[in-house]
Amino acid sequence: MGASARLTRQKISTTISPRALLYLERLIKKGDAQKLAEAIDLAIDRLLAFENRERLENDTADYFAKLTKKEAAEERSLEAALSQSSVGIDVDS
């Protein structure tokens, strides 16, 4: 870690559960992180990504639940058009 990265980090002192420590140590052992601080950052990044996906899922479900019949029909029409236009496209290559 370079000097500039160290300057932007905040030093904290806290206690964590044995279970949380085992998780962080597993991240280090697997090579996902080199140090405890990196393991904590990685765990928090993963949690934030999970929360963002969950929020998007909930917002999407809420959006579709509130559609009028006309809006739902328009969505189905757009879905069909998109599906048809993507025939033959290989997204995995």
N, C-alpha and C positions, 0 to 999 in steps of 0.2 A: 504494500500500500504506500503510495507516495505521500509526501509531506502535505500537499494540498488536500488530499482525502482525509488525513488525520485532523487537519484544522477545521473541517466542516462537521466532524462527528461530535456528538455530545456524550460526555462521560456520565454514566449512571452507576449507582450502587443499589442493588436490590437482592431479594431472595426469590427463588423459584421452587416449584414443587420438584420432588425427585423424578416424577414422570416427565416433566418438561425438560429437565436436565438430560435424562436418558434420550429423549427425542433429539435434542441439540447435539449431543455426543454422537448419535447415530448419523446425523447429517455430516459431521466431521469424518467419521470412520468411513462412510460411503464415498467421501471425496467431494461431496456437494459444497462443502465449506472447509476452509483451512483453519479458521480460528472460531472461538466461541462467538465473538462479535459478528462475524460473517454468518454463522449459523442462525443467530437471532435475527439478523436482517433478512435472511432467506425465509425463515419461518413467518416473519411478519409480511413479507412480500407475497408469500403463498396465501396467507390469510386474507390480505387485501384483494388479491385476485379472486379468491373464493367469494368474498363478500360482493365484489363487483358483478360476478356472474350471477349470484343469487338475486341481487337487486335488478339486473337486467331481465332475468327470468320472471320475477314478480311484476315488473313494469310491463313486460310484454303480455303476460297473462291478463293483467288489469286492462291493458289497451284493447285486447281482443274481446274481453268480457263486456266492455262498454260500447262496442260497435253497434250501430243500428243495423237493421236488416239490409238496407241499401249499401252501407259501408262494408258490411261483411261480404256482400255479393261482389263489390268492387275488389276487395282483397282476394277473393277466390279467382276472379278474372285475371288479376295481376299475377297471382301464383301460377295459374295455368299458362299464361303467356311466357313467364320466366322459365318455367319447366320445359316448355316446348322449345324455347330458344337455346336452351343449354344442352339439348340432345346432341351427343357426339363429342362433347367437350370432356377431356380427361383432366380433371383437376389434380390428380395425383402425380402427374409428370412434370 
